[in-house]
């Protein structure tokens, strides 16, 4: 027989992981402001090993429209610059011999709409994941009725899972609304 409280607790933990994943995904969507998270996933060869830029350079945001990259080893400047040029950022860094500066141009209306659609898709995927978690828990509870779980306990657990589902879906919608507003802000 299932431990109903533990099943609900595990479901909520999975739902929270889904929300966390969405927030992390949204951090990588550019929204008019510079952030060092835009560099996450861009790797360069550093001392014979592929490393993220943040592992071989100091990355900072001196103002809202630029990112400053200061390699710890000046010989890495060209390698980091090439990695940024080859990345999907589509931005050319400025190299002054000591550091790289990435100036982020203002986004066009079309680009804002495109990013808004991408954010909406990510939010919908997260909602689907939370619905799937709810469905899996409810199915497991219904199957456990055959193993001796009382029906009233199963119904109470189902109600609790639904409440958690509603709470996390509302949370996702709030996160998406904030990101969409940030993207569409001129």
Secondary structure, DSSP 4 states (H G I P E B T S, - for coil): ---HHHHHHHHHHHHHHHHHHHHHHHHTS--SS--GGGGTT-EEEETTEEEEGGGTEEEEEEETTEEEEEESSGGGHHHHHHHHHHSTT--PPEE-SS-EEEEPPPPPHHHHHHHHHHHHHHHHHHHHHHHHHHHHHHHHHHHHGGGT--HHHHHHHHHHHHHHHHHHHHHHHHHHHHHHHHHH--
